[in-house]
């Protein structure tokens, strides 16, 4: 029960990695709020999490929604001890691609979701966060390597890693720690957006072949790492990154 009695907010906690984090937090004694843009997935997730969590509908790229998320959580629980800035990833209806194919609108959408929203989620949370709180930004192993058509996303996530260092410095007086947890390939519904249904298993196997750990990560893997960063066990860690990618970034399988 490493998070017993702590109140947490997990943005994008209604599915995938975010839900895995919220579930791990609940199992360690935390309560709090998850957010998402789709009410049906929020409701389904809350049904699994139980009475210790509330679900709040909101878009993290919308400043008023961010204000409402933290205000509602504080009104319900009276405090916030941990923030996981997880919402991000693929922009619905806007495909990534090489620089020769990207339009300014798509660039702005990806940066708004994966970088700007991270900065302002933290800013909007600050009036409600306790001194000594932990903030966990969700980065990506994509920040450390190039992949076809991923330049914008990778750059945004690299900036998130840098952001954790600067924000930790900004918040030293309040002893609020900011760290980054960077997942690699995780088994989430995002695969359904990236490939036709009949190809999903094949695509997953291609990733397995590249991962030294020999498997795709699960949301629970990221959840356990997030628990550590949110708990007092990581009190001497700030402005740092944990790579949870099965060794893919730092270990080569090339022969």
Residue, then its C-alpha position, 0 to 999 in steps of 0.5 A: x500500500x505504497x500510495x495509501x491515502x494519497x489522492x492522484x489525478x491520471x489524465x487519459x486514465x480511461x484506457x490503455x496505459x493511463x488505465x493501467x496506471x490508475x489501476x496500479x495506483x488503486x491497488x496501492x491504496x490511492x484514490x482520485x480521478x481519471x480523465x478522458x474525452x469519451x464518456x463511455x470509456x470513462x464509465x467502463x473504467x470507473x466501474x472497474x476501479x470502484x468507488x475510490x476513483x471518479x471519472x471526469x470528462x475533459x480535453x487536456x488541450x482545453x484550458x477550461x477543461x483543465x481548470x474544471x478537472x483539478x477543481x472538481x478533484x479538489x472539491x471531492x477529495x480535499x487534496x491532490x498528492x500525485x499527478x500523472x500527465x498521461x494524455x497524449x499520443x496519436x491525434x484522431x483524424x490526423x496522421x503523422x508522416x514525413x516532413x514532405x507530407x505534414x501540414x501546419x495544422x497537423x504539426x500544431x495538433x500533435x504539439x498541442x496534445x503531446x507538449x503544450x497540454x503537458x506544460x499547462x496540465x502541470x500549471x493548472x494543477x499547481x494551485x491544488x497540489x500539496x507541497x511535496x507532491x509527485x508529478x509523473x510525465x509520460x514520455x516515450x522511448x520514441x524520444x530516443x530514436x528516429x522512426x519513419x514518419x514520427x519526427x513530430x511525435x518524437x520531438x514532442x516527447x523529447x521536449x517532455x523529458x527536458x521539461x521535467x528537468x526545468x519544472x523540477x527546478x521551478x518547483x524546488x521551493x515546494x518540494x514538488x518532484x517532476x519525473x518522466x516515465x517513458x514507455x516503449x511498445x505497450x499493448x494498448x488499443x492504439x494498435x487498432x488505430x495504426x493497422x487494420x484489424x487483420x494485421x494487428x497480431x502480425x504488427x505486434x509480433x514484429x515489435x516482439x522480435x525487436x524487444x530484448x525482453x521478448x514481449x510487448x509491454x503491458x499497461x500494468x508494467x507502466x503502472x508499477x513504474x508509475x507507482x514507484x515515481x509517485x511514492x515516497x520510495x522515489x523521494x531522491x529522484x527528480x528531473x529524471x527519466x525511467x525508460x520502460x521499454x523492455x531494453x529496446x532503446x539501450x540493447x541491440x539485438x542486431x547480429 
